[in-house]
């Protein structure tokens, strides 16, 4: 089993979108659990509730956990191949115990950022203050990438800056689609999006991300 928290102190970078959609794709071949540890925003919880209200069954198991001690016990689970944790988008003292608990059991940390220069500082702060001291492997994920020429340029520039700084990143980037913005209200995940050219592109991003994640040789004994 691998435990993978999705972490960044900066809100609005698409953490819940990454968690829910990566889980949906991974669940096609693995036993997956999603844990919502963001007790303030509860975006993933609301997303799951919207799907239930619409009669859509999630392709993975789901739980909301507020107690850091319970997060720490996830390592004892034996029913899952992959556990993805949605964490608070803040390093406030009130939120740190949940983030810390998730990092303490993590095999790998996914750190989404938007492709913009002002995303780098909060990323580095999170790495230096919480991730690096634990020695936990991590990968930066370029998320919410606009699909026009300007967006691709920012993606490439941000990727080059991450490489220059020695910050490990996924080769895969998650592009921005309107359907991603609508999904939390409809309760859909990427594998249940209505089939259009755009949604096929959205699915491709997460399938490539899942494959890249599977290929990373990290994990605890």
N, C-alpha and C positions, 0 to 999 in steps of 0.2 A: 504493500500500500504506500502511496505517496500523498503527502499533505502539502498543498500549494495555496498559501494565502495570496490574495491580490491586494497590494498595499501601495498607498501614496498619501502623503499628508494633504495634497492639494485635491479639493473636490472638483467634480465636473470633468474628470478625465476618462470616464467610461468604465470604472471598476466593476459596477454591477452588470453592465453589458458584457464585459469580458467574462465574468464569472458564469452568468446564466447561459451564454451562448457557447462558450468553451465546454461547459458541462454537458450541454445538449449534444454536441458533436462527439465528445468522448464517450457518452453513454451508449453510442451505437455499438461499441465493442468492449466497454468496461462497465463495472459496477461503480456508480458515481454518487457521491453525497455532496450537496451544497449546504454550507453553513453560513447563515447571515449573522455576523458578529457586530454589525453596525446598528446598535440599538437606538440611535437617534434618527438617522435617515430611514432605515429599514426599507430601502428600495427593493432589494431582492425579495423581502417578505411580501411587500405590496404587489410585486410582480407575480409571485406565486399565487397569491390570493386572487388576483385578476384572472389568471388562467383557470383556477378552480371554479370561480363564479361563471366563467364562460364555458365550462364543461370540458376544458382542455387538461389532460393529465400530463404532468411533467415527465419527461423520460428519465429522470433521476430522482433520488430521494432528496428531501429538503428538511432543514430544521433551522430554527432561530435560537441562538444561544447568547445570553447576556452575561452569564457568570464566567469570568476568566478561568476559574477552576475547572469548569466543564469543558472549556476549550482545550485546556491542558490534558484532558483525558481522551481526546480524539485519537491519540497514538495507540490506545488500547483497542480500537475497533478492528475487527477482522472481517467484516462483511463487505468491504469496499476496496476497489483498486485505486481509486482517486478521490480525495476530499479537497474541494475548493472552498476557500473561506473568503467572504466579502468582509472587509475590515473598515473601521471608521475612517473618514476622510479628514482627519485632524490629529495633530499631535498634542492636543490639550491634555493636561494632566488627568482629566476625568476619563479620557479615551485610551491613554497609554497602556493600562493593564490588559485590555482586550487585544490590542495590537501586539503587545509583548508576549501574551499567552499564545497567540497564533504563530509568532515567529519562533517561539521556543520549541514548537513541535514540527516546524516546517522542514521539508526536504528541499524546497526551492521556492523562491519568492518571485512573483510576477509584479512588475512595477510599471503600470501604464502611465504614459505622459502624452500630452498633445505636442505636435511638432512645432514648438515655439521656444525661443531663447529663454523666456521667463518661466518655462517649465523646468529648467535645469536646476536652478537653485533649490527649490523645495525637494526635488529628487535627491540631490546631493545631501541635503540636511537629513532626509529620512534614512539614506544609506549610512551616513556617518554616525548618526545618533542611535539607530536601532538595528540595522541589518548587519553592517560590518563587524560590530563588537561580538556578535554571535557566530561569526564565521559561516553564516548561511549562504549558500549559492543563490544568486538572483539574476534575473534578466529584465532589462528595460524593454517595454513594448510600446512602440509608437502607435497611438490610438487616435481615433476621431480624425483621421487624415482626410482632408478634403480631396475630391477626385478630379479637380481641375489642374491646370498646369502650375498655378501658384501653389496649390496644396502639395503637389509632387515635389516641387522645388524645396518647400519648407521641410518635407519629409527627408529629402536627401541631405539637406544642410544640417538638420538636427542629428541624423544618423552619423554624419561625418564628425560632428562635434562630440557625440558620445564616444565614437571610436578614438578620437584624439585624446579624450579624457580617460580612456581606459575603462569605460563603463560598459559591461557586457550587455548585449541586446539581442533580441530576436531578429532574424532576417525578415520574418513576416511582419507586416504592418496591417492594422485594422482600419479600413476605410470607413468614412462616415456615409451612412445611408439614412434616408428619412425613415425607413422601416425600423431601424434601430431606435429612433426616437419615439416611435409609436408603440413599440412592443411592450413596454412596461404597463401600459394602459390596457392593451388587448390581452395580455398574458401569453403571447406567442414567444417562442424561442426560435433561433435561426433555422432549426430543422422543421419548423411548422409554419414558417412564413409563406404567404401565398406565392406561387411560382411566377416570377417575372425575371427579366434580364438582370435587374438590380439585385433581387434577392439571391439569385444564383451567384452573383459577385460577392455578396455578403457571406453566403455559405462557404464559398471558396476561401475567403480570408480565414475563417475559423477552422476549416478543415486543415489548411496549411499550418496554422498555429498549433493545432492538436498534434499533427505529425511531428512538428519541430519539438514540441514539448516531450513527446514520447521518445525522441531521439537523444535527449539530454541524459547522460549517464550520471544522474544524481539520485540519491535516496539513502535512507538510513537502514541499518540492519535490523 
